Amino acid sequence: MGYSIAVVTDFNTCHHGAIMLTITIDTARRFILGKQGLWPGRRWRGIAGTEQAMRAMEYLQLDPLQIIARSHDITLHSRVLGYAPGMWEDLAYQQRKFFDWGGWLAARPMDELPHWRVVMRRERDSGARLRSMARDHADAIVEMRAILRERGTVSNRDFAMATRTRTQSYRGRKDSALALYYLWRTGEVMTHHRERFERVYALTETVAPAHLIRESDETEADRFLITKEVSFSGLARLNRVGDSFLRDVPFGTATQLREAMLADGDIIEVQVEGWKAIHCALGSDAQVLRDLSAGRVPQAWTPLETTTTDEVIFLAPLDQVSARGRAKRVFGFDYVWEVYKPAHQRKYGYYTLPMLWGDRLVGRFDSKLDRTTNTFVILGLWLEDEALGKDEAFAEALACGFARFVTFLGASKLDATAIGQPLLRQRAHASKAAHSSGV
């Protein structure tokens, strides 16, 4: 599981004069992982590192479901040494360095707000669902505006169902909930903070710095959205179906901007050997791709402690590198988050997490946190290659990953009896015991 890369990368010129790179799937995999801060190991630490990670990732997708931990907290644990659940909330709601927003809910850097305010206005003016919401709940929207001015902060829990008009929307069961959601989506209010993950709203001018409450130029905003999507993906197809965030850029405009950005060198085309579609990367990442192709790890990616070969990393269910079918394309690893499947249709388990060793996804495990005994319980573990079950290096790396994960969860014990491979089970238990005693 070392890092040597014996490949040849070609740099050709395309019909529009832009550079076309041809890279191997190994280079693509390492590039995608490295852009997201997952390879060759954790390179950020603590709350300052959490801010760096959130910026490098481009989007931190938020999800309310908490089984062992919330997906976004697991996402940051896999990238940041010493990450503790809630650090991202401090950055967002105390330091105001990030804000959460969107139908696809994610935390985004606060300094990007002028670009997103262009999208908010577009959604308000042309989004069918929001326009319908504004029409159907006009009185409630006016009422919520007045209450926010009077009280400062408001949450949906402040309004009893008995006093409101019931709705049938999945966005909320009360007209007050939909009115607040509408004001949030269109930029009049922002999330002031969260209580048990539920948004507490406040008027935008009381949350965001005054100099950011403006709209950027339309073309500037569109270029930003395309650039952000490419950076988020590492390698992006930039088509209507594959890149969901480009729905915020008119498709005709996106096509024209793509050509202009290729000509300007802002983005470059990349052909990955074995992939049919041409992908795009940031022009500023061309040297990184050259380094990876030559077997060099960029200096900025140097791990602070262990590498992913020394310590297995567990990916969150919604991690960008493996969610939404990407695990199959990038790693040849068929991963589906089965949490919303009926129990009888699940192949593995309710909350399985992929396991990253080196630069490959080598297996998955299902687990739960027994809060009555404060025990992290492994419910099942499945390997892509059963031979790994007897691999000493992998067993040690997996045990290190479990030990750090238990600490992250705040659990006091690890129950690995469900792991079927004796070596892996033994090492997991032994490692946690040593970790707990400070050895």
C-alpha positions as CSV (number, residue, x, y, z in Angstrom):
1,M,0.0,0.0,0.0
2,G,2.8,2.4,-0.7
3,Y,2.7,5.7,-2.7
4,S,4.9,5.0,-5.7
5,I,3.2,5.8,-9.0
6,A,4.7,4.4,-12.1
7,V,2.6,6.1,-14.8
8,V,2.9,8.3,-17.9
9,T,0.8,11.4,-18.2
10,D,0.2,13.1,-21.5
11,F,-0.3,16.8,-22.0
12,N,-2.0,17.5,-25.3
13,T,-3.6,20.5,-26.9
14,C,-7.3,20.4,-27.6
15,H,-9.3,22.0,-30.5
16,H,-9.9,25.1,-28.5
17,G,-6.2,25.6,-27.6
18,A,-6.6,24.4,-24.0
19,I,-4.5,21.7,-22.4
20,M,-5.8,18.1,-22.3
21,L,-4.2,15.8,-19.7
22,T,-4.3,12.0,-19.8
23,I,-3.9,10.4,-16.5
24,T,-4.3,6.9,-15.0
25,I,-7.1,5.9,-12.6
26,D,-4.5,5.7,-9.8
27,T,-3.5,9.3,-10.3
28,A,-7.2,10.3,-10.5
29,R,-8.0,8.5,-7.3
30,R,-5.2,10.0,-5.4
31,F,-5.9,13.5,-6.7
32,I,-9.6,13.3,-5.8
33,L,-8.7,12.0,-2.3
34,G,-6.0,14.6,-1.8
35,K,-8.1,17.5,-2.9
36,Q,-10.6,16.5,-0.2
37,G,-7.9,16.2,2.4
38,L,-8.2,12.4,2.8
39,W,-4.8,11.3,1.3
40,P,-2.1,10.6,2.2
41,G,-3.2,11.4,5.7
42,R,-4.7,14.0,8.0
43,R,-3.0,17.3,7.4
44,W,-5.1,19.6,9.7
45,R,-5.5,19.8,13.4
46,G,-8.0,21.2,15.9
47,I,-10.5,24.0,15.3
48,A,-8.0,26.0,13.1
49,G,-7.6,22.9,11.0
50,T,-11.3,22.4,10.9
51,E,-11.6,25.8,9.2
52,Q,-8.9,24.9,6.7
53,A,-10.6,21.6,6.0
54,M,-14.0,23.1,5.4
55,R,-12.5,25.6,3.0
56,A,-10.5,23.0,1.1
57,M,-13.6,20.7,0.9
58,E,-15.6,23.6,-0.6
59,Y,-18.9,22.2,0.8
60,L,-19.6,20.5,4.1
61,Q,-22.9,18.7,3.5
62,L,-25.0,18.7,6.7
63,D,-27.3,15.9,7.7
64,P,-29.5,15.7,10.9
65,L,-29.4,11.9,11.3
66,Q,-27.3,10.8,14.3
67,I,-26.7,7.1,14.7
68,I,-23.1,6.9,15.9
69,A,-22.4,10.5,14.9
70,R,-23.7,12.9,12.3
71,S,-22.3,12.5,8.8
72,H,-20.7,15.9,8.7
73,D,-18.9,15.3,12.0
74,I,-17.5,12.0,10.6
75,T,-16.5,13.8,7.5
76,L,-14.4,16.2,9.5
77,H,-13.0,13.5,11.8
78,S,-11.6,11.7,8.8
79,R,-9.6,14.9,7.8
80,V,-8.8,16.7,11.0
81,L,-6.7,15.5,14.0
82,G,-8.4,16.2,17.3
83,Y,-11.7,17.1,15.7
84,A,-14.6,17.1,18.2
85,P,-18.3,17.2,17.2
86,G,-19.5,20.8,17.3
87,M,-16.2,22.4,16.1
88,W,-17.8,23.3,12.8
89,E,-20.7,24.9,14.6
90,D,-18.4,27.2,16.6
91,L,-16.8,28.3,13.3
92,A,-20.2,28.9,11.7
93,Y,-22.4,30.3,14.5
94,Q,-19.9,31.8,16.9
95,Q,-17.1,33.0,14.7
96,R,-19.4,33.5,11.6
97,K,-16.8,32.2,9.2
98,F,-19.4,29.9,7.5
99,F,-23.1,29.9,6.9
100,D,-25.5,27.0,6.1
101,W,-27.9,27.2,3.2
102,G,-29.6,25.4,0.3
103,G,-32.0,22.8,-0.7
104,W,-28.8,20.7,-0.8
105,L,-27.9,21.7,2.7
106,A,-24.2,22.6,3.2
107,A,-22.0,24.9,5.2
108,R,-20.2,27.4,2.9
109,P,-17.6,30.1,3.6
110,M,-19.2,33.4,4.7
111,D,-17.0,35.4,2.3
112,E,-18.7,33.6,-0.6
113,L,-22.1,35.1,0.4
114,P,-22.3,37.7,-2.4
115,H,-22.1,34.9,-5.0
116,W,-24.8,32.9,-3.2
117,R,-27.0,35.9,-2.9
118,V,-27.2,35.9,-6.7
119,V,-28.4,32.2,-6.5
120,M,-30.9,33.1,-3.7
121,R,-32.4,35.8,-5.8
122,R,-32.7,33.5,-8.9
123,E,-34.4,30.9,-6.8
124,R,-36.8,33.5,-5.4
125,D,-37.7,34.8,-8.9
126,S,-37.8,31.6,-10.9
127,G,-38.0,28.6,-8.6
128,A,-41.4,27.1,-9.0
129,R,-41.6,25.7,-5.4
130,L,-40.5,28.9,-3.8
131,R,-42.9,31.0,-5.8
132,S,-45.7,28.6,-4.9
133,M,-44.6,28.8,-1.2
134,A,-44.6,32.7,-1.4
135,R,-48.1,32.7,-2.9
136,D,-49.6,30.1,-0.6
137,H,-48.2,31.4,2.7
138,A,-47.9,35.2,2.0
139,D,-49.5,36.2,5.2
140,A,-47.3,33.9,7.3
141,I,-44.2,35.3,5.6
142,V,-45.2,38.8,6.5
143,E,-45.9,37.7,10.0
144,M,-42.5,36.0,10.4
145,R,-40.7,39.1,9.2
146,A,-42.4,41.2,11.8
147,I,-41.7,38.6,14.6
148,L,-38.1,38.4,13.7
149,R,-37.7,42.2,13.8
150,E,-39.4,42.2,17.2
151,R,-37.7,39.1,18.8
152,G,-34.3,38.9,17.1
153,T,-34.2,35.1,16.8
154,V,-37.0,32.6,16.1
155,S,-37.2,28.9,15.6
156,N,-40.0,26.7,14.3
157,R,-40.4,25.3,17.8
158,D,-41.6,28.7,19.0
159,F,-45.0,28.2,17.3
160,A,-47.4,25.6,18.6
161,M,-49.2,23.5,16.0
162,A,-52.6,24.5,17.5
163,T,-52.0,28.1,16.6
164,R,-50.8,27.5,13.0
165,T,-52.2,26.4,9.7
166,R,-51.2,22.8,9.0
167,T,-49.4,22.1,5.8
168,Q,-48.4,18.9,3.9
169,S,-44.9,19.9,2.8
170,Y,-41.9,17.8,3.7
171,R,-40.2,21.1,4.5
172,G,-42.5,21.6,7.4
173,R,-45.9,20.8,8.9
174,K,-46.8,24.4,9.9
175,D,-47.2,27.5,7.8
176,S,-44.7,29.2,10.1
177,A,-42.1,26.6,9.3
178,L,-42.6,27.1,5.5
179,A,-42.6,30.9,5.9
180,L,-39.3,30.8,7.8
181,Y,-37.8,28.3,5.3
182,Y,-38.8,30.6,2.4
183,L,-37.2,33.7,4.1
184,W,-34.0,31.6,4.7
185,R,-33.8,30.2,1.1
186,T,-34.3,33.6,-0.4
187,G,-31.7,35.3,1.8
188,E,-33.8,37.5,4.0
189,V,-32.8,35.5,7.1
190,M,-29.9,33.2,8.0
191,T,-29.2,30.6,10.6
192,H,-28.2,32.3,13.8
193,H,-27.4,29.1,15.5
194,R,-28.7,25.6,16.0
195,E,-30.5,23.8,18.9
196,R,-30.5,20.0,18.6
197,F,-29.6,20.6,15.0
198,E,-32.8,22.7,14.3
199,R,-32.2,26.1,12.8
200,V,-32.7,29.2,14.9
201,Y,-33.3,32.1,12.5
202,A,-32.3,35.8,12.5
203,L,-32.5,38.6,10.0
204,T,-29.5,38.5,7.7
205,E,-28.2,41.9,8.7
206,T,-27.8,40.6,12.3
207,V,-25.8,37.6,11.2
208,A,-23.6,38.4,8.2
209,P,-21.0,41.2,7.9
210,A,-22.6,44.3,6.2
211,H,-20.1,44.4,3.4
212,L,-21.1,40.8,2.3
213,I,-24.8,41.5,2.1
214,R,-24.7,42.3,-1.6
215,E,-24.9,40.5,-4.9
216,S,-21.8,39.9,-7.0
217,D,-21.8,40.4,-10.8
218,E,-23.9,37.7,-12.6
219,T,-21.0,36.4,-14.7
220,E,-18.7,36.5,-11.7
221,A,-21.1,34.4,-9.7
222,D,-21.5,31.9,-12.5
223,R,-17.7,31.5,-12.9
224,F,-17.5,31.1,-9.1
225,L,-20.1,28.3,-9.1
226,I,-18.4,26.4,-11.9
227,T,-15.0,26.8,-10.3
228,K,-16.3,25.7,-6.9
229,E,-18.0,22.6,-8.4
230,V,-14.8,21.6,-10.2
231,S,-12.8,22.1,-7.0
232,F,-15.3,20.2,-4.9
233,S,-15.2,17.2,-7.3
234,G,-11.5,17.4,-8.1
235,L,-12.5,16.0,-11.5
236,A,-15.9,17.1,-12.7
237,R,-17.9,16.3,-15.9
238,L,-19.6,19.7,-15.9
239,N,-22.8,18.3,-17.4
240,R,-26.4,18.9,-16.5
241,V,-26.9,15.5,-14.9
242,G,-23.7,14.8,-13.2
243,D,-23.0,18.0,-11.4
244,S,-26.1,18.9,-9.4
245,F,-24.8,22.2,-8.2
246,L,-24.7,23.6,-11.7
247,R,-28.4,23.8,-11.7
248,D,-27.8,27.2,-10.3
249,V,-26.1,28.3,-13.5
250,P,-28.3,28.5,-16.7
251,F,-27.2,25.6,-18.8
252,G,-26.6,27.6,-21.9
253,T,-24.5,30.0,-19.9
254,A,-22.6,27.2,-18.2
255,T,-21.7,25.8,-21.7
256,Q,-20.4,29.1,-22.9
257,L,-18.5,29.8,-19.7
258,R,-16.9,26.4,-19.8
259,E,-15.4,27.1,-23.2
260,A,-14.3,30.5,-22.0
261,M,-12.7,29.2,-18.8
262,L,-10.9,26.5,-20.8
263,A,-9.6,29.1,-23.2
264,D,-8.4,31.2,-20.3
265,G,-6.8,28.3,-18.5
266,D,-9.1,28.6,-15.5
267,I,-10.0,24.9,-16.0
268,I,-8.3,22.2,-18.0
269,E,-9.7,19.0,-19.6
270,V,-8.6,15.6,-18.2
271,Q,-8.9,12.2,-19.8
272,V,-8.8,9.4,-17.2
273,E,-7.7,6.1,-18.7
274,G,-10.7,3.8,-18.7
275,W,-13.3,6.6,-18.3
276,K,-15.4,7.5,-21.3
277,A,-16.2,11.1,-20.3
278,I,-13.8,14.0,-20.4
279,H,-13.5,15.6,-17.0
280,C,-12.3,19.1,-15.9
281,A,-9.9,20.1,-13.2
282,L,-8.8,23.5,-12.1
283,G,-6.0,25.0,-14.1
284,S,-4.3,25.8,-10.8
285,D,-4.2,22.0,-10.1
286,A,-2.3,21.1,-13.3
287,Q,1.1,21.0,-11.4
288,V,-0.5,18.8,-8.7
289,L,-1.6,16.3,-11.3
290,R,2.0,16.4,-12.8
291,D,3.5,15.7,-9.4
292,L,1.1,12.8,-8.7
293,S,1.7,11.3,-12.1
294,A,5.5,11.5,-11.5
295,G,5.1,9.7,-8.1
296,R,5.5,12.9,-6.0
297,V,3.2,13.8,-3.1
298,P,2.6,17.6,-3.0
299,Q,4.4,19.1,0.0
300,A,1.1,20.8,1.1
301,W,-0.4,17.3,1.5
302,T,2.2,16.0,4.0
303,P,0.4,14.3,6.9
304,L,0.9,15.7,10.4
305,E,0.9,12.2,11.9
306,T,-0.1,8.9,10.4
307,T,-0.7,8.1,6.7
308,T,-3.8,6.3,5.4
309,T,-1.5,3.2,5.1
310,D,-0.6,3.5,8.8
311,E,-4.2,4.1,9.9
312,V,-7.4,3.2,8.2
313,I,-9.8,6.1,7.6
314,F,-13.6,5.7,7.8
315,L,-15.6,7.7,5.3
316,A,-18.9,9.4,6.2
317,P,-22.0,8.1,4.4
318,L,-22.3,11.4,2.5
319,D,-18.5,12.0,1.9
320,Q,-18.0,13.5,-1.5
321,V,-15.4,11.0,-2.7
322,S,-17.7,8.0,-2.2
323,A,-21.4,9.2,-2.1
324,R,-23.9,9.3,-4.9
325,G,-22.3,6.5,-6.9
326,R,-18.8,7.9,-6.9
327,A,-17.3,5.1,-5.0
328,K,-18.0,2.8,-7.9
329,R,-16.6,5.1,-10.6
330,V,-13.5,6.1,-8.7
331,F,-12.7,3.0,-6.6
332,G,-14.6,0.1,-8.1
333,F,-16.4,-0.1,-4.8
334,D,-20.1,-0.5,-4.8
335,Y,-21.4,1.6,-1.9
336,V,-25.0,2.5,-1.2
337,W,-26.1,4.2,2.0
338,E,-28.8,1.8,3.1
339,V,-30.2,3.9,5.9
340,Y,-33.4,4.6,4.0
341,K,-33.9,1.1,2.7
342,P,-36.4,-1.3,4.5
343,A,-34.4,-3.7,6.7
344,H,-35.1,-6.7,4.6
345,Q,-33.6,-4.9,1.5
346,R,-30.3,-4.0,3.2
347,K,-27.3,-6.0,2.0
348,Y,-24.9,-4.8,4.8
349,G,-26.5,-2.6,7.4
350,Y,-28.2,0.5,8.5
351,Y,-25.2,2.8,8.8
352,T,-22.2,1.2,7.0
353,L,-19.1,3.3,6.5
354,P,-16.5,2.6,3.8
355,M,-12.9,2.0,5.0
356,L,-10.0,3.8,3.2
357,W,-6.6,2.1,3.4
358,G,-3.8,3.7,1.4
359,D,-5.7,5.0,-1.6
360,R,-8.3,2.3,-1.9
361,L,-11.7,1.5,-0.4
362,V,-11.1,-2.0,1.0
363,G,-14.2,-2.8,3.0
364,R,-17.0,-1.4,5.1
365,F,-18.5,-1.9,8.6
366,D,-21.8,-1.3,10.3
367,S,-21.9,-0.1,13.9
368,K,-23.9,1.5,16.6
369,L,-23.2,3.5,19.8
370,D,-24.8,1.9,22.8
371,R,-25.3,5.0,24.9
372,T,-26.5,3.1,28.0
373,T,-23.0,1.5,28.3
374,N,-21.1,4.1,26.3
375,T,-19.9,1.3,24.0
376,F,-19.0,1.5,20.4
377,V,-20.3,-1.8,18.9
378,I,-19.2,-3.2,15.6
379,L,-22.3,-5.0,14.1
380,G,-20.5,-6.4,11.0
381,L,-17.4,-5.9,8.9
382,W,-17.0,-6.9,5.2
383,L,-13.8,-6.9,3.2
384,E,-13.5,-6.6,-0.6
385,D,-10.6,-9.0,-0.5
386,E,-10.8,-11.7,2.3
387,A,-7.1,-12.0,2.3
388,L,-6.9,-8.7,4.1
389,G,-8.4,-10.5,7.1
390,K,-5.0,-12.2,7.7
391,D,-2.8,-9.2,6.7
392,E,-0.8,-8.0,9.7
393,A,-0.3,-4.4,8.4
394,F,-3.9,-4.0,7.6
395,A,-5.0,-5.4,11.0
396,E,-2.7,-2.8,12.7
397,A,-4.0,0.0,10.6
398,L,-7.6,-0.9,11.1
399,A,-7.1,-1.1,14.9
400,C,-5.5,2.3,14.9
401,G,-8.5,3.7,13.0
402,F,-11.0,2.1,15.4
403,A,-9.0,3.5,18.5
404,R,-9.1,7.0,17.2
405,F,-12.8,6.7,16.2
406,V,-13.8,5.5,19.7
407,T,-12.1,8.6,21.1
408,F,-13.9,10.8,18.6
409,L,-17.2,9.3,19.6
410,G,-16.5,9.8,23.3
411,A,-17.1,6.1,23.9
412,S,-15.4,4.2,26.7
413,K,-15.4,0.8,25.3
414,L,-15.2,-1.0,21.9
415,D,-17.1,-4.2,21.2
416,A,-15.6,-5.9,18.2
417,T,-16.9,-9.4,18.8
418,A,-19.0,-9.3,15.6
419,I,-15.8,-9.0,13.4
420,G,-15.5,-12.4,11.8
421,Q,-11.8,-12.3,11.1
422,P,-9.9,-13.4,14.3
423,L,-6.8,-11.3,13.6
424,L,-8.8,-8.1,13.0
425,R,-11.0,-8.7,16.0
426,Q,-8.0,-9.4,18.3
427,R,-6.1,-6.3,17.2
428,A,-9.2,-4.0,17.5
429,H,-9.7,-5.0,21.1
430,A,-6.0,-4.8,22.0
431,S,-5.5,-1.4,20.3
432,K,-8.4,0.2,22.2
433,A,-7.2,-1.1,25.5
434,A,-3.7,0.3,24.8
435,H,-5.2,3.6,23.6
436,S,-7.3,4.0,26.7
437,S,-4.4,3.4,29.0
438,G,-2.3,6.0,27.2
439,V,0.3,3.5,25.8
